[in-house]
Every structure is written in structure tokens, then in C-alpha cells.
Amino acid sequence: MTAAPLLDAMTNYAEGGRLGFHTPGHHRGKGFPAGFARLVEKYGPALDLTELPGLDNLAAPAGCIEESQRETARLTGAGSTYYLVNGATAGLEAAMLAMSGPDMTTILPAHCHTAIHRGLVLTGSMPIILPCRMDSEWGLPLGVDIKAAEVWLKAEVSGRLPDKALWISVNPTYHGLMADLAWEKNIAKARPDWRWLADEAHGAHLPFVNAGGAGGRAPGALAFGADAVVHSVHKMGTGMTQTGLLHSSRADLAGRLRQSVNIMQSTSPSYLLMASLDAWQAFLQNGGVSELRRADELARSLADGIKAIGGYRLWQDELPASMKTDPRKITLSSRELGIDGISLAEVLRHDYAIDVELATNEHILLIVGLGHDEADVCRMVKALASIGKAALAKGSKGSSERNRVIDKMYERGQKPWSPAISPREAFFSPREKVKLEASPGRLAAVTVAPYPPGVPVIFPGMEISKEAIEKIISIEGSGIRCAGLTRAGGAVFVDVVGETYSVSKQGVSP
Ligand SMILES: Cc1ncc(COP(=O)(O)O)c(C=O)c1O
């Protein structure tokens, strides 16, 4: 038999009796809406269909796909919804293509996902990057640095703010921290030629569990008047991997949005993926909201179980009361037990067949999905309890070491900044390959990002700093590969803009 290495690895994985606290949120189909699960079980491969009579066409929907999108839009409170089969990534890129361009500025927070940087290459827009506050001990972004942004916004009086801009929000962050949407709205909606795009890849479920902002949590950005909002349905919802939604309430943008979505997607979209999007809207209408609340409760009981063990700390407990997080994202530190996050994830993986969403030196991230149950929570709590007990028996001592490198990376002296040339100009410029260590001072031609979480350390047009290189080396040293680098003969290389290339635009430093 010819080797099928990926298939073999997936089969081993599926057969391994493993428990995962990661995406996709349906947790191996256990959280699929009942009707969709029945169909998949009964017909399996027969559901892999194409644009046959009666099955509509995603590129120009006028039948069952259109009806399903309309229902999703109605439920979400959008004017229109576009189904995505290439993840929230395609939706963000499409929204940027439709709402921005080379004559517009894009204002984005430093902790933006790589999809936004890809969108900048597509549109040719020059970015202004807003610093974000960092939780230095946990190495996690705390959202836009509002103080720094406001100082910069006041520069309006001296006429330095762009007339035409696309304002980008991230709500919530990868670790589930919600943005201050009222503040974002005040800025994004105050100027006639500014548009507002919200990346809610991790928040498709939030407006439903918190209808009307009940429980102290904010509803989604659509309710605040964002021009376009993008959801992943495979992260915290019930969709299959790659499913997402682009919502907009701007009828005047509908034509450009449709065209841009078509540009970013396959002309042969998977009907299984689209069916799982249809199943998500039906789920929300048929009791799914109580399932979402059940998952919240389950996550709270996992958090309580972990706290009861002792020795573990939860990030959400240490945040100021004004900062709200999604209870289904649990960010956990075992440093007081003398175990770093990467080692904790390794022990969970090898000794307990449990996989986590993300591990860094400082923490691990667990995602409680719709397919989890009490037995899963018990298994995780027992595993953490025995790891904790073993660490205490060994007399391991904790540490509260701080990661200053990350601080410097994101804070950038607390000033909004722009790259030397636009990401598009850098992308199309002549390139050179240089050794990573020799790259500081050069302009990057590529994006370098660890995934997860997919927040770039380097992106096209940006002058590469020593801190960026140190960060990449430390990420790779912890076993996570950064996309965007090339390797040969034991050395690591990065593509930079050729030295002979003359830079046509100078960066702004507001
Ligand atoms: C904040 C954020 N936005 C967008 C995306 C892209 O989502 P998708 O994987 O559905 O393309 C991710 C993926 O991790 C993300 O974390």
C-alpha cells in the first residue's frame, strides 16, 4: 500500500481515545446539532455534493443557500450574511477588499490576527498600528491601549488623522477577552469616511448567550453599528473547520462584499461545510442557546475544579472586574508548581492523552466546547490534580518570572506607528533571503507568525527589530514553528526587501 502519512496520523489520533480542549468547538462531532450529526452519520460521503439542481450556488445564491444565509442574518441582526468556507480569514480579507483600498488608511490593534495583515497586502492600504496593553506576567494582550490611542486621536486638531480609514477591532481576543465596544464605536462611527470592521472570529456565540448584554457582557459589534463583522463558526460554535460568517448591515456595500467574498473563496465550495453553517442557524433557533449556556456552566465547573486543586492560577481571576472574558476560554498557569505551560501540556499529552488549545512558557489555554460533558471535566481535573500532587511531592518551587521581551514587542513605546512602506509595496518588491540573525534593520517582505495564535511578529513593510528576532527564537525554542521562515542546512532565513529597492513612501510616526 502507498503510504498516506497524513491519513495515518489522523487515524492514530482519532483512535487514541484522546480528550481535547481545543477547536473545533464541536469536539469530534459530539457537539454537532442533532439533525446535522444524524445526516453525517447516515449519508457520510454522499453529502459531498456540488451545484446540482436544487442545491443553489454560493457565488450567486438564489435558493436554499440564500434562504439559509437570510435566516442567519435575521438571527444575528445583520442586513446580510455571506457564508464562508475558507474560515474567518477569507471573510476578513474580503471585508477589507470591499471596504478599503490604497487610498485609505487601516487602523488596527497590535494584537490583530495575520488575516488582517494579509488583507493589507491585498488592498495596498497603509496601516497605523495601535499599541495594546500587555499583561506582562502572563504574556497576553489586554486590548488596545486606550490612553495611547486617545493621545494620538487628539492629533486630529493638527490635521494628522486620515480622512478615509478602516478601523479594525478584535472582539474577543484569542484568549476570550472582550473589547470595549462602546469606546470603539465612539471612534469608528464619529467620522463620515471611516468604516468599522470587527474581527469576532472567537465570538460567534457571544451575542446569543448574552442577548442584550445581560450578565455584564457586551453583545457583538453588529449591535454597536459595525459596518462588517466576521465570525468563525468552527471555533466556539458547532461548525466544521473552515466555516465562518461575514455579516454586514451596509446595503451600499453589498455588491462589493459579494464580489470580494467570491474572490477569496473556491468556486467549488464544500456542501458539507455549508450544511454545517445551515445547521448552526437552525441550532440557534431550536434550543441551541440553552446548549451554549450549558457549555458556559460546564466551563465554570472546570474552572472551579482547577481552583480547588490549589497551585494553579487562572488568568480570568486576576483581571480587573471591568475586563470581561468568555468563561469557555480557560487560561491557566502552573508556574507556582514549578511547571511551565509547555511542560504541563506535554505531560497532559503524553501521560493523560489530553490535548490543549495552546501552550506557552507562561500558560496553557483550554477551550470548553459544545461537545464536552461532565466526564470530560472530571478527567481534566483529575489529571491536573495528579500532576500538581506529583510536583508538590518533588518539592518543585514556583516562579513568577516576567517576559519583558513580549512587553517591548507589542507596546512599541506606547505610540501608534506605521511600517516604512505599505505591506503591499513590500510584498511586490524585489527580495533577498537573509539569515534571521542578520535581518534587524531590514524591511520584511513576508509575514512571520506562530500559529496559534497567528498574531504576526513580523509583517511586510515593517523594519525588523532585534526584539522581534529574539521573540521568534524564543517561540521556536519552545517547539512552536513560525510560518514565513525558510530553513536550509540548519540555518533559518527570512525574506527581506532588496537593498537596492528604493522606498517610495516613508512611514508615519504620529
Ligand atoms: C482573532 C482571530 N481572527 C481571525 C482568525 C482566523 O479564523 P479562521 O481560522 O476561521 O480563518 C483567527 C484564527 O485563529 C483568530 O484568532
The ligand as a Tripos MOL2 file, in Angstrom:
@<TRIPOS>MOLECULE
LIG
   16    16     1     0     0
SMALL
NO_CHARGES

@<TRIPOS>ATOM
      1 C1         -8.5050   36.7350   16.2110 C.3       1 LIG1
      2 C2         -8.5950   35.8070   15.0230 C.ar      1 LIG1
      3 N1         -9.1220   36.2820   13.8820 N.ar      1 LIG1
      4 C3         -9.2400   35.5190   12.7830 C.ar      1 LIG1
      5 C4         -8.8280   34.2030   12.7780 C.ar      1 LIG1
      6 C5         -8.9670   33.3880   11.5320 C.3       1 LIG1
      7 O1        -10.0040   32.4590   11.6820 O.3       1 LIG1
      8 P1        -10.1320   31.1660   10.7670 P.3       1 LIG1
      9 O2         -9.2410   30.1400   11.3590 O.co2     1 LIG1
     10 O3        -11.5880   30.7890   10.8870 O.co2     1 LIG1
     11 O4         -9.7640   31.5250    9.3860 O.co2     1 LIG1
     12 C6         -8.2680   33.6570   13.9530 C.ar      1 LIG1
     13 C7         -7.8100   32.2630   13.9790 C.2       1 LIG1
     14 O5         -7.2680   31.7690   14.9290 O.2       1 LIG1
     15 C8         -8.1450   34.4860   15.1020 C.ar      1 LIG1
     16 O6         -7.5910   34.0200   16.2350 O.3       1 LIG1
@<TRIPOS>BOND
     1     1     2 1
     2     2     3 ar
     3     2    15 ar
     4     3     4 ar
     5     4     5 ar
     6     5     6 1
     7     5    12 ar
     8     6     7 1
     9     7     8 1
    10     8     9 2
    11     8    10 1
    12     8    11 1
    13    12    13 1
    14    12    15 ar
    15    13    14 2
    16    15    16 1
@<TRIPOS>SUBSTRUCTURE
     1 LIG1         1 GROUP 0 **** ****
